[in-house]
């Protein structure tokens, strides 16, 4: 319920009393005009005090009771109906009035303007155009009426007709700043669509002069200047925009980049992006947005023009934690500039401690096993404090089943005592990889206590890392046959990992497997079926996922569904154990 103040309640009371008096007087001593004015005044008091329905009711009383004043009454009545979301009622009222009292209605500039606006806004274009064509010259030429009609032409993209009719408008009649703003905005819009950017600029300059605090006016001028390639004036326009509206540097940078990008000039976009990135120390959200505007889509790396190589090189320097970016850059340089230039790029990045990891990763990926290990050994010696390079080295040792060497290399750089407390430890990508590899080493060496200790450290330092949590959950599951108490913690970790990465097939499989072990068959079937589906969507159907889905169906009592899934799994990866399960159900 609305809350009314004392003053509003008093006004309502006076209005109600006054209206009663006015009705009586209309039937006795007062003239009709006086009574009409009184009721109109009190209706206004009611409406603007919040009593909208009674106010509209009194205007309907006037509309029906004073036929000779219907044109006068229709203006506020239609407006109030519109304000109270009764547009159709307002439109029907005016339609009837323009039919019954067409000459009087068409002579009312205010009523015509309102009716035209309603018709255009509701999409009744033909009826609105027909009404405009039948208006008296003195009404149709009035700026307010003509501007409504011109606006409709702009909405309908009738730009040539709009320009022609604008040319016939006597601009000396546009005495109101709001009229002038609408006029010049229409000129700018139509000129832009017709490619007349000089005229668009002239209109935009007038818009800025009329309303310098309007952001849209400045952008209209900048778009015109940009289309005309008037770069010096663009810089002046950006400076004026920033000064007038006190905008931050970031907004101006993004606006400038948008203007450059809209030109679709490869060389100019590439040059500007490189100059912009050369001034940056890191990639912020603003920088990322500018890069996305100016840089071609990476979906087909071979199609990225060579002009962007300097900008991409600088971007890779600013984003050393994204090795894929450097790998893409290396491929572009190799393809477009040749192997020698690609090797120079590798050397440039390898010699910089901040970007060395990206270079090592790409270089190592092209080597054979023994050569790769020698290279990683050399890189590790050059950058002993780089944990990501150490992780590459340890990963290679693990791949060659040299677990003790890998463990020793990792332990030489990690302070396990400090890691257990997590005090002053920065959770970096290199540390994350080393913890993953350490847990893997201890798992393979059947050292469960040490593996659990590493996982606990990883959980504290990386509580939102879905891969680490998933690995931890699955390891606890593997220990559950010896100690079923591990399953509760495993389910909790798997649920968290699922919440962080619900589309990951491996995580869905882990969660479903643990739920199955917990006896939660229905949920297990759901998770495992999603894991199977997701793997197939990626074009990598997984026999293990399918087999475990069959296990879930069997646990739920659906032997036929279980058999069907196991047979599918066997077709992908036949094993003796799986054949025995199939034979047991299908003797």
C-alpha positions as CSV (number, residue, x, y, z in Angstrom):
1,X,0.0,0.0,0.0
2,X,1.3,3.5,-0.8
3,X,2.2,5.8,2.1
4,X,0.8,9.3,1.8
5,X,2.1,12.3,3.8
6,X,-0.2,14.7,5.7
7,X,0.0,17.3,3.0
8,X,-1.0,14.8,0.3
9,X,-3.9,13.6,2.3
10,X,-5.1,17.1,2.8
11,X,-4.9,17.8,-0.9
12,X,-6.9,14.7,-1.6
13,X,-9.5,15.7,0.9
14,X,-9.7,19.2,-0.6
15,X,-9.9,17.8,-4.1
16,X,-12.7,15.4,-3.2
17,X,-14.7,18.2,-1.4
18,X,-14.0,20.6,-4.2
19,X,-15.1,18.2,-6.9
20,X,-18.3,17.6,-5.2
21,X,-18.8,21.3,-5.0
22,X,-17.9,21.7,-8.6
23,X,-20.4,19.1,-9.8
24,X,-23.1,20.8,-7.8
25,X,-22.2,24.2,-9.2
26,X,-22.1,22.8,-12.7
27,X,-25.7,22.0,-12.3
28,X,-26.7,25.3,-10.7
29,X,-25.1,28.7,-10.5
30,X,-21.6,28.3,-12.0
31,X,-21.0,28.5,-15.7
32,X,-20.0,25.4,-17.6
33,X,-16.5,26.8,-18.2
34,X,-15.9,27.5,-14.5
35,X,-17.2,24.1,-13.5
36,X,-15.0,22.5,-16.2
37,X,-11.9,24.4,-15.0
38,X,-12.6,23.5,-11.3
39,X,-12.9,19.8,-12.1
40,X,-9.8,19.9,-14.3
41,X,-7.8,21.5,-11.5
42,X,-8.9,19.0,-8.9
43,X,-8.2,16.1,-11.3
44,X,-4.7,17.4,-11.7
45,X,-4.3,17.6,-7.9
46,X,-5.5,14.0,-7.6
47,X,-3.3,12.6,-10.3
48,X,-0.1,14.2,-9.1
49,X,-0.9,13.4,-5.5
50,X,-0.9,9.7,-6.5
51,X,-4.6,9.1,-6.8
52,X,-4.4,8.3,-10.5
53,X,-7.5,6.2,-11.1
54,X,-9.9,8.8,-9.5
55,X,-8.2,11.5,-11.5
56,X,-8.6,9.6,-14.8
57,X,-12.3,9.0,-13.8
58,X,-12.9,12.7,-13.4
59,X,-11.3,13.4,-16.8
60,X,-13.6,10.8,-18.4
61,X,-16.5,12.7,-16.7
62,X,-15.4,15.9,-18.4
63,X,-14.8,14.1,-21.7
64,X,-18.4,12.7,-21.7
65,X,-20.1,15.6,-20.0
66,X,-18.5,18.4,-22.1
67,X,-18.6,17.2,-25.8
68,X,-17.5,20.6,-27.1
69,X,-14.4,20.4,-24.9
70,X,-13.4,16.8,-25.9
71,X,-10.3,17.9,-27.9
72,X,-9.1,19.9,-24.8
73,X,-9.8,17.0,-22.4
74,X,-8.3,14.4,-24.7
75,X,-4.7,15.7,-24.3
76,X,-4.3,15.1,-20.6
77,X,-6.6,12.1,-20.6
78,X,-4.6,10.3,-23.2
79,X,-1.3,11.3,-21.5
80,X,-2.5,9.9,-18.2
81,X,-3.7,6.7,-19.7
82,X,-0.3,6.3,-21.3
83,X,1.5,7.0,-18.0
84,X,-0.6,4.3,-16.3
85,X,0.3,1.7,-19.0
86,X,-3.0,1.9,-20.8
87,X,-1.6,2.8,-24.2
88,X,-4.2,0.9,-26.2
89,X,-7.0,2.7,-24.3
90,X,-5.3,6.0,-25.0
91,X,-4.9,5.1,-28.7
92,X,-8.6,4.0,-29.1
93,X,-9.8,7.2,-27.4
94,X,-7.8,9.4,-29.8
95,X,-8.8,7.3,-32.8
96,X,-12.5,7.7,-32.0
97,X,-12.0,11.5,-31.4
98,X,-10.1,12.0,-34.7
99,X,-12.9,10.2,-36.5
100,X,-15.8,12.1,-34.8
101,X,-14.2,15.5,-34.6
102,X,-11.5,15.3,-37.3
103,X,-11.2,19.0,-38.1
104,X,-11.0,20.1,-34.5
105,X,-8.6,17.3,-33.6
106,X,-6.3,17.9,-36.5
107,X,-6.1,21.6,-35.6
108,X,-4.8,20.8,-32.2
109,X,-1.0,20.7,-32.5
110,X,-0.5,19.1,-29.1
111,X,-3.1,16.4,-29.7
112,X,-1.8,15.6,-33.1
113,X,1.8,15.3,-31.8
114,X,0.6,12.9,-29.1
115,X,-1.5,10.8,-31.4
116,X,1.3,10.5,-34.0
117,X,3.8,9.4,-31.3
118,X,1.4,6.7,-30.1
119,X,0.8,5.4,-33.6
120,X,4.4,5.3,-34.6
121,X,5.5,3.7,-31.3
122,X,2.9,1.0,-31.7
123,X,4.0,0.3,-35.2
124,X,0.9,1.6,-37.0
125,X,3.0,3.4,-39.6
126,X,0.4,3.5,-42.4
127,X,-2.2,5.1,-40.2
128,X,0.3,7.6,-38.8
129,X,1.4,8.6,-42.3
130,X,-2.2,8.9,-43.5
131,X,-2.9,11.2,-40.5
132,X,0.2,13.3,-41.2
133,X,-0.8,13.7,-44.9
134,X,-4.2,15.0,-44.0
135,X,-3.1,17.6,-41.4
136,X,-3.6,21.3,-42.1
137,X,-0.4,23.0,-43.4
138,X,0.0,25.1,-40.3
139,X,-0.1,22.0,-38.1
140,X,2.1,19.6,-40.2
141,X,4.7,22.3,-40.6
142,X,4.9,22.9,-36.8
143,X,8.4,21.8,-35.6
144,X,7.1,19.5,-32.9
145,X,4.8,17.7,-35.4
146,X,7.4,17.5,-38.2
147,X,10.1,16.2,-35.8
148,X,7.8,13.4,-34.7
149,X,7.2,12.5,-38.4
150,X,10.9,12.8,-39.2
151,X,11.8,10.6,-36.2
152,X,9.5,7.9,-37.6
153,X,11.4,8.0,-40.9
154,X,14.6,7.5,-39.1
155,X,13.2,4.5,-37.2
156,X,12.1,3.0,-40.5
157,X,15.5,3.7,-42.1
158,X,14.0,5.9,-44.8
159,X,17.1,7.9,-44.8
160,X,16.9,9.5,-48.2
161,X,13.3,10.6,-47.7
162,X,14.4,11.9,-44.2
163,X,17.2,14.0,-45.7
164,X,14.8,15.4,-48.3
165,X,12.2,16.4,-45.8
166,X,14.8,17.8,-43.4
167,X,15.9,20.1,-46.2
168,X,12.4,21.6,-46.4
169,X,12.3,22.4,-42.7
170,X,12.7,26.0,-41.7
171,X,15.3,25.7,-39.0
172,X,14.5,29.3,-37.8
173,X,11.3,27.8,-36.3
174,X,13.4,25.5,-34.0
175,X,13.7,27.9,-31.1
176,X,13.7,25.3,-28.4
177,X,17.1,23.6,-27.6
178,X,15.3,20.2,-27.3
179,X,13.9,20.7,-30.8
180,X,17.3,21.6,-32.1
181,X,18.9,18.5,-30.5
182,X,16.3,16.2,-32.1
183,X,16.8,17.8,-35.5
184,X,20.6,17.6,-35.5
185,X,20.5,14.1,-34.2
186,X,18.2,13.1,-37.1
187,X,20.5,14.8,-39.6
188,X,23.6,13.0,-38.1
189,X,21.9,9.6,-38.2
190,X,20.6,9.9,-41.7
191,X,23.9,11.3,-43.0
192,X,25.8,8.5,-41.4
193,X,23.6,5.9,-43.1
194,X,23.9,7.6,-46.4
195,X,27.7,8.0,-46.1
196,X,27.7,11.8,-46.0
197,X,30.2,12.0,-43.1
198,X,30.9,15.7,-43.7
199,X,27.3,16.6,-43.1
200,X,27.2,14.1,-40.2
201,X,30.2,16.0,-38.6
202,X,28.5,19.4,-39.0
203,X,25.4,18.1,-37.2
204,X,27.5,16.4,-34.5
205,X,29.4,19.7,-33.9
206,X,26.0,21.4,-33.3
207,X,25.0,18.6,-31.0
208,X,28.1,19.0,-28.8
209,X,27.6,22.7,-28.7
210,X,24.0,22.3,-27.7
211,X,24.6,19.7,-25.0
212,X,28.3,19.3,-24.2
213,X,27.6,17.1,-21.2
214,X,25.8,14.5,-23.4
215,X,28.2,11.5,-23.9
216,X,26.3,10.3,-27.0
217,X,26.8,13.7,-28.7
218,X,30.6,13.4,-28.3
219,X,30.6,9.8,-29.7
220,X,28.6,10.9,-32.7
221,X,31.2,13.5,-33.5
222,X,34.0,11.0,-33.0
223,X,32.4,8.6,-35.3
224,X,32.1,11.2,-38.0
225,X,35.7,12.3,-37.5
226,X,36.8,8.6,-37.6
227,X,34.9,8.0,-40.9
228,X,36.7,11.0,-42.4
229,X,40.1,9.8,-41.0
230,X,40.7,13.2,-39.2
231,X,43.1,11.7,-36.6
232,X,44.3,15.0,-35.2
233,X,40.7,16.2,-34.6
234,X,39.9,12.8,-33.1
235,X,42.6,13.3,-30.5
236,X,41.3,16.8,-29.7
237,X,37.8,15.4,-29.5
238,X,38.9,12.7,-27.1
239,X,40.7,15.3,-25.0
240,X,37.6,17.5,-24.9
241,X,35.4,14.4,-24.0
242,X,37.6,13.5,-21.1
243,X,37.9,17.0,-19.8
244,X,34.2,17.9,-20.1
245,X,32.9,14.7,-18.5
246,X,35.8,13.9,-16.3
247,X,36.2,10.4,-17.8
248,X,39.1,8.1,-16.7
249,X,42.0,7.4,-19.0
250,X,40.8,3.8,-19.5
251,X,37.6,4.9,-21.0
252,X,39.4,7.1,-23.5
253,X,41.8,4.3,-24.4
254,X,38.9,1.9,-25.1
255,X,37.1,4.5,-27.1
256,X,40.2,5.2,-29.2
257,X,40.7,1.4,-29.8
258,X,37.0,1.1,-30.8
259,X,37.5,3.8,-33.4
260,X,40.6,2.2,-34.8
261,X,39.0,-1.3,-34.9
262,X,35.9,0.0,-36.7
263,X,38.1,1.1,-39.7
264,X,39.0,-2.6,-40.4
265,X,42.5,-1.6,-41.4
266,X,44.8,-4.5,-40.6
267,X,48.1,-2.5,-40.6
268,X,46.7,0.4,-38.6
269,X,45.1,-2.0,-36.0
270,X,48.3,-3.9,-35.7
271,X,50.5,-0.8,-35.3
272,X,48.2,0.8,-32.8
273,X,47.9,-2.4,-30.7
274,X,51.7,-2.8,-30.6
275,X,52.2,0.8,-29.6
276,X,49.5,0.5,-26.9
277,X,51.0,-2.8,-25.5
278,X,54.5,-1.3,-25.5
279,X,53.3,1.2,-22.9
280,X,51.8,-1.4,-20.6
281,X,53.5,-3.3,-17.8
282,X,50.9,-5.9,-17.5
283,X,47.5,-7.0,-18.9
284,X,44.5,-5.5,-17.1
285,X,40.9,-6.0,-17.8
286,X,41.0,-2.8,-19.9
287,X,44.0,-4.1,-21.8
288,X,42.4,-7.4,-22.5
289,X,39.3,-5.7,-23.9
290,X,41.4,-3.6,-26.2
291,X,43.3,-6.6,-27.4
292,X,40.1,-8.5,-28.1
293,X,38.8,-5.6,-30.2
294,X,41.9,-5.2,-32.3
295,X,43.3,-8.7,-32.6
296,X,41.9,-11.1,-35.2
297,X,40.1,-14.3,-34.0
298,X,42.5,-17.1,-33.0
299,X,40.2,-19.8,-34.3
300,X,42.5,-20.2,-37.4
301,X,46.0,-19.2,-36.4
302,X,47.3,-19.4,-40.0
303,X,45.0,-16.6,-41.1
304,X,46.3,-14.0,-38.6
305,X,48.2,-11.4,-40.7
306,X,51.9,-11.1,-40.2
307,X,51.4,-7.4,-39.3
308,X,50.2,-8.5,-35.9
309,X,53.5,-10.4,-35.0
310,X,55.1,-7.5,-33.1
311,X,51.9,-6.9,-31.1
312,X,51.5,-10.7,-30.4
313,X,55.2,-10.8,-29.3
314,X,54.6,-8.0,-26.8
315,X,51.4,-9.6,-25.6
316,X,53.2,-12.9,-25.0
317,X,55.9,-11.0,-23.0
318,X,53.2,-9.4,-20.9
319,X,51.4,-12.8,-20.4
320,X,54.2,-15.2,-19.5
321,X,51.8,-17.4,-17.5
322,X,49.9,-18.3,-20.7
323,X,52.2,-20.6,-22.6
324,X,49.6,-21.3,-25.3
325,X,49.8,-17.7,-26.4
326,X,53.5,-18.1,-27.1
327,X,53.0,-21.5,-28.8
328,X,50.5,-19.8,-31.1
329,X,52.9,-17.0,-31.8
330,X,55.7,-19.4,-32.5
331,X,53.5,-21.2,-35.0
332,X,52.6,-18.0,-36.8
333,X,56.2,-16.9,-37.0
334,X,57.3,-20.3,-38.3
335,X,54.5,-20.4,-40.9
336,X,54.8,-16.8,-42.1
337,X,58.4,-15.8,-41.5
338,X,60.3,-19.1,-41.5
339,X,62.2,-21.3,-39.2
340,X,65.1,-18.9,-38.7
341,X,62.9,-16.2,-37.4
342,X,61.0,-18.7,-35.2
343,X,64.4,-19.7,-33.6
344,X,65.2,-16.1,-33.0
345,X,61.9,-15.7,-31.2
346,X,62.6,-18.7,-29.0
347,X,66.0,-17.3,-28.1
348,X,64.5,-13.9,-27.3
349,X,62.0,-15.4,-24.9
350,X,64.5,-17.9,-23.4
351,X,67.0,-15.2,-22.5
352,X,64.3,-13.3,-20.6
353,X,63.7,-14.9,-17.1
354,X,60.1,-13.7,-17.1
355,X,59.3,-15.5,-20.4
356,X,61.8,-18.4,-20.4
357,X,59.2,-21.0,-19.4
358,X,57.2,-20.4,-22.5
359,X,60.2,-20.8,-24.7
360,X,61.4,-23.9,-22.9
361,X,57.9,-25.5,-23.2
362,X,57.7,-24.9,-26.9
363,X,61.3,-26.0,-27.6
364,X,61.0,-29.1,-25.5
365,X,57.8,-30.2,-27.2
366,X,59.7,-30.5,-30.5
367,X,62.4,-32.8,-29.1
368,X,62.7,-36.6,-28.7
369,X,62.9,-38.1,-25.3
370,X,66.7,-38.1,-24.5
371,X,67.3,-34.8,-26.2
372,X,64.4,-33.3,-24.3
373,X,65.7,-34.4,-20.9
374,X,69.1,-33.0,-21.7
375,X,67.6,-29.7,-22.8
376,X,65.4,-29.5,-19.7
377,X,68.4,-30.3,-17.5
378,X,70.2,-27.4,-19.0
379,X,67.2,-25.0,-18.7
380,X,66.8,-26.0,-15.1
381,X,70.5,-25.2,-14.3
382,X,70.1,-21.8,-16.0
383,X,66.9,-20.9,-14.1
384,X,67.0,-22.9,-10.9
385,X,64.4,-20.8,-9.1
386,X,61.8,-21.2,-12.0
387,X,59.3,-23.7,-10.6
388,X,57.5,-24.1,-13.9
389,X,60.7,-25.2,-15.6
390,X,61.5,-27.5,-12.7
391,X,58.0,-29.0,-13.2
392,X,58.7,-29.7,-16.8
393,X,62.0,-31.4,-15.8
394,X,60.3,-33.4,-13.1
395,X,57.4,-34.4,-15.4
396,X,59.9,-35.7,-17.9
397,X,61.7,-37.8,-15.2
398,X,58.3,-39.2,-14.1
399,X,57.4,-40.1,-17.7
400,X,60.7,-42.1,-17.8
401,X,59.8,-43.7,-14.5
402,X,62.8,-42.1,-12.7
403,X,60.6,-41.3,-9.7
404,X,63.4,-40.9,-7.1
405,X,65.3,-38.4,-9.2
406,X,62.1,-36.4,-9.8
407,X,61.3,-36.5,-6.1
408,X,64.8,-35.3,-5.2
409,X,64.6,-32.5,-7.8
410,X,61.3,-31.2,-6.4
411,X,62.4,-31.5,-2.8
412,X,65.5,-29.4,-3.6
413,X,63.3,-26.4,-4.3
414,X,60.4,-26.9,-1.9
415,X,60.4,-26.2,1.8
416,X,57.9,-28.8,3.0
417,X,57.9,-27.5,6.5
418,X,56.9,-24.0,5.3
419,X,54.3,-25.5,2.9
420,X,52.6,-27.3,5.7
421,X,51.9,-24.1,7.5
422,X,51.1,-22.2,4.3
423,X,52.5,-19.0,5.9
424,X,54.1,-16.7,3.4
425,X,53.6,-19.1,0.6
426,X,52.5,-17.7,-2.8
427,X,50.3,-20.1,-4.7
428,X,51.9,-20.0,-8.1
429,X,51.3,-22.1,-11.2
430,X,54.8,-23.7,-10.8
431,X,54.0,-24.7,-7.2
432,X,50.7,-26.1,-8.3
433,X,52.4,-28.3,-10.9
434,X,55.1,-29.5,-8.4
435,X,52.4,-30.5,-5.9
436,X,50.6,-32.4,-8.6
437,X,53.7,-34.3,-9.6
438,X,54.7,-34.9,-6.0
439,X,51.3,-36.5,-5.2
440,X,51.7,-38.7,-8.4
441,X,55.2,-39.8,-7.3
442,X,54.0,-40.8,-3.8
443,X,51.0,-42.6,-5.3
444,X,53.1,-44.7,-7.6
445,X,55.6,-45.5,-4.8
446,X,52.6,-46.6,-2.6
447,X,53.6,-44.0,0.0
448,X,50.0,-43.1,1.0
449,X,50.8,-41.0,4.1
450,X,53.2,-38.8,2.1
451,X,50.7,-38.5,-0.8
452,X,47.9,-37.5,1.6
453,X,50.2,-34.9,3.1
454,X,50.9,-33.4,-0.3
455,X,47.2,-33.4,-1.2
456,X,46.3,-31.6,2.1
457,X,48.9,-28.9,1.4
458,X,47.5,-28.6,-2.2
459,X,44.0,-28.2,-0.9
460,X,45.0,-25.4,1.6
461,X,46.9,-23.5,-1.0
462,X,44.6,-24.1,-4.0
463,X,41.1,-24.6,-2.6
464,X,39.5,-23.7,-5.9
465,X,41.6,-25.8,-8.2
466,X,39.3,-28.4,-9.7
467,X,42.0,-30.7,-11.0
468,X,43.9,-30.9,-7.7
469,X,40.6,-31.5,-5.8
470,X,39.5,-34.1,-8.3
471,X,42.8,-36.0,-8.0
472,X,42.7,-35.8,-4.2
473,X,39.1,-37.1,-4.2
474,X,40.0,-40.0,-6.5
475,X,43.1,-41.0,-4.5
476,X,41.0,-41.1,-1.3
477,X,38.5,-43.3,-3.2
478,X,41.4,-45.7,-4.1
479,X,42.2,-46.0,-0.4
480,X,38.6,-46.6,0.6
481,X,38.8,-50.5,0.4
482,X,41.3,-50.4,3.2
483,X,39.6,-47.5,5.1
484,X,36.0,-46.6,4.2
485,X,36.1,-43.4,6.2
486,X,38.0,-41.8,3.3
487,X,34.8,-41.9,1.2
488,X,33.0,-39.0,3.0
489,X,36.0,-36.7,2.4
490,X,36.3,-37.9,-1.2
491,X,32.6,-37.1,-1.9
492,X,33.0,-33.6,-0.4
493,X,36.1,-32.9,-2.6
494,X,34.5,-34.4,-5.7
495,X,31.4,-32.2,-5.2
496,X,33.5,-29.1,-4.8
497,X,35.5,-30.0,-8.0
498,X,32.2,-30.6,-9.8
499,X,30.9,-27.2,-8.7
500,X,34.0,-25.5,-10.1
501,X,34.1,-27.4,-13.4
502,X,30.7,-29.1,-14.1
503,X,31.6,-29.8,-17.8
504,X,34.8,-31.7,-17.2
505,X,34.2,-35.4,-18.1
506,X,37.0,-36.6,-15.8
507,X,35.5,-34.8,-12.8
508,X,32.0,-36.1,-13.6
509,X,33.4,-39.6,-13.8
510,X,35.2,-39.3,-10.4
511,X,32.1,-37.8,-8.7
512,X,29.9,-40.5,-10.1
513,X,32.3,-43.3,-9.1
514,X,32.5,-42.1,-5.5
515,X,28.7,-41.7,-5.3
516,X,28.4,-45.2,-6.5
517,X,30.7,-46.4,-3.8
518,X,28.6,-44.5,-1.3
519,X,25.5,-46.3,-2.5
520,X,23.9,-43.2,-4.0
521,X,23.0,-45.0,-7.2
522,X,20.6,-42.6,-8.8
523,X,23.0,-39.6,-8.5
524,X,25.9,-41.9,-9.6
525,X,24.0,-42.8,-12.8
526,X,23.3,-39.2,-13.5
527,X,27.0,-38.1,-13.1
528,X,28.4,-41.1,-15.0
529,X,26.0,-40.7,-17.9
530,X,27.0,-37.0,-18.1
531,X,30.7,-38.1,-18.1
532,X,30.0,-40.5,-21.0
533,X,28.0,-37.9,-22.9
534,X,30.6,-35.1,-22.4
535,X,33.5,-37.4,-23.6
536,X,31.5,-38.3,-26.7
537,X,30.8,-34.6,-27.4
538,X,34.5,-34.0,-27.4
539,X,35.0,-36.8,-29.8
540,X,36.9,-38.9,-27.2
541,X,34.5,-41.7,-26.1
542,X,36.0,-43.3,-22.9
543,X,35.6,-47.1,-22.3
544,X,36.2,-46.7,-18.6
545,X,33.4,-44.1,-18.2
546,X,31.0,-46.3,-20.1
547,X,32.0,-49.4,-18.0
548,X,31.4,-47.6,-14.8
549,X,28.0,-46.4,-16.0
550,X,27.2,-50.0,-16.6
551,X,28.2,-50.8,-13.0
552,X,25.9,-48.0,-11.8
553,X,23.0,-49.5,-13.8
554,X,23.7,-53.0,-12.4
555,X,23.8,-51.6,-8.8
556,X,20.4,-50.0,-9.6
557,X,19.0,-53.3,-10.7
558,X,18.8,-52.7,-14.4
559,X,20.8,-55.7,-15.8
560,X,19.9,-55.0,-19.4
561,X,21.1,-51.4,-19.3
562,X,24.3,-52.6,-17.6
563,X,24.9,-55.2,-20.2
564,X,24.4,-52.7,-23.0
565,X,26.9,-50.3,-21.6
566,X,29.5,-53.0,-20.9
567,X,29.2,-54.2,-24.5
568,X,29.7,-50.6,-25.7
569,X,32.8,-50.3,-23.5
570,X,34.2,-53.7,-24.8
571,X,33.9,-52.5,-28.4
572,X,36.1,-49.5,-27.6
573,X,38.6,-51.3,-25.4
574,X,38.3,-55.0,-25.0
575,X,39.6,-56.6,-21.8
576,X,39.4,-60.0,-20.2
577,X,37.9,-58.6,-17.0
578,X,35.1,-56.8,-19.0
579,X,34.4,-59.9,-21.0
580,X,33.9,-61.8,-17.7
581,X,31.4,-59.2,-16.5
582,X,29.5,-59.5,-19.8
583,X,29.5,-63.3,-19.7
584,X,28.2,-63.2,-16.1
585,X,25.1,-61.3,-17.2
586,X,24.8,-63.0,-20.6
587,X,25.6,-66.7,-20.2
